[in-house]
């Protein structure tokens, strides 16, 4: 017996729209089953996971802090994926962006100037873009698979960061903790409101999402992205270059991941340390797909995924289960999003050995 | 086969009131059809007439909304292609589904039970292909085979299932006259064995030649059933189109103007192991001229088009001149800005993106040449959707493009209508040079005659037109001059009146190669 996916003649529009919500519902259902198996009350567990973080002002601020890097990275990835370039290494570009952006406050801790913050942000974007440029170069030059190269570069970036903060960048007065000196006040990304910690990264994220939505919807560049993503040959006929599109989409998504990296370090952490991200670069892939690769949809899905991080922390405190639960939720969500989409386009058929033989000689 | 019981033979396949609705649109409307055992039955109709929908229902790809299918007198439901095959229906599609990197035997094995050994498949395929006059080497790689040979794989693949009914969709649209003759012999053999053939074609001559009966569809309904041998092509066409097909008119003595496109010493190495290299190609096309390039598929037509269009610029800038300007290294949009327009062979995924709206597909070809009209916002290049939509409307009206909505997806149009749009998209610009590859490939008679007329009119209005085609009827219909491409070499151009079918056949076979036919040296 084997299982076959058969393409459906017609795709239901209703279910295409409902698919993300369906995936969300299935994730909650299976989450409840998981809590029940863990011996917890599923209703109260889900409540403290998904509802409680939304009831307090401070935790809404935390939600914005977590959503900002997810949205920033995911909107860049959406352009990449729409153009059929598969950048999986946003986590690495995030890390390198954080490093290059931190050069100024780490090496010139006494430079007090309002210029320092904009320069840091620009350096962060350049760093992220250059790091994404490596898989782009390898793809355009040697036809390598960018999924593999961008993914492998993540681990290089993380180990490089680890080496930096344990070695040359370590704060001499830091009691041997592997971290840099705290950034000077001019190098810290300010808060948006006085009511909580949420900083400007969230504004950047919304601005990037709106800008890229405008590009994809109204500009020739966005048209070029979709054409090349759907048919390279038709793109060539239109005079668009697939090679230049590799560069454009990789550099764009790298720059936005780099901006997310430096914003996180400057706004949320205040110094550089060995671990600066709970996997934002990978979670952003889920965000991008849950948002249907539409920048406005990504704002919504970014907030949902940010909630799973917060919920994980909350669940640790209030019901005493590991925060790995948030990774489980993210995995469930990606699984259900992709499988809902697959089942909208294909129907599953079981093929038994017997029927197949009859088919051949019948 | 126990078909011949009793004097009044039960039809092998009967269709009663078969209807397929897409929303409120009836693609097939109460169709009746009988196919007797051992007959070659033609299914005629313009594109969009419902032929494909009908055939898809017979092969289990689509489910009918109403009506009945009877197989040897008994009602059946055909839920999937697998069930159709089990009943005894084999299908050869217009677009082949073959893996180029695999061998013939491996491709056949993919559609069969995985337990059958490759050696056995090779043997069976070899013996079948011998028995039916379809020479085929099971060990050959598909990529190395011509279109005709690839079609044979599909036919052998269908025959391996021992079908009682074989459906062929536009089988000769890709074949040379000689290859087509060979196919007809095979069909006669199948018929002699008592198998039935449902033969879908636009080529009326060929339907008259080989088919015993014909059913004509128009707008989803049966408009006629006849014995094609008793009909004339004109009367068949009338049933298909509803009115007489316009004959293509042209001025015999059109005055030729300046040279618009000139190719000299164009050599292009093959881009892939499967491609053809162009060798020393030269040609000149003047204003008012239609140069038709004949040739068997896979002799460098695609490569020549790529070089002329600039989708793949060539190394030597001087090798191609458009309106006197060297453009060998200029890209496609640079050439468009000089007034050139291009229509590639493949509609889906080359000339158009199937999943995009028609208006988007208009922008696809004209984003740079019509920058002023279609884009605004300076560096941001904001698309002016209203301007593009009204241009789309204009083109659809001018070319009589029939479509289901205001601005539907390109993929939802039938082949002929999409092709009319793609050609109209270029004509709308009044190009001073137009290069078209296979302008009416798989297009119905009505659309084809409209497209050919448009090409002739364009030349008459003072443009230079290059038509690359495998269809000799088409070539004689439109051409001022004719050249033949073979193995990447282009022959001299001959005045259309000076060439006979036999002569072209020889050129297509590459006879002129080496020491060319002596008298042609003085032809110009």
Interface residues (C-beta under 8 A of the other chain):
Chain A: X6 X9 X218 X219 X220 X221 X223 X226 X227 X230 X231 X233 X234 X236 X237 X238 X239 X355 X356 X357 X358 X359 X360 X361 X362
Chain B: X61 X62 X80 X82 X85 X86 X87 X88 X112 X113 X115 X116 X161 X162 X309 X311 X331 X332 X333 X336 X342 X344 X346 X349 X350 X351 X352 X353 X355 X356 X360 X363 X364 X365 X367 X368 X375 X377 X380 X381 X382 X383
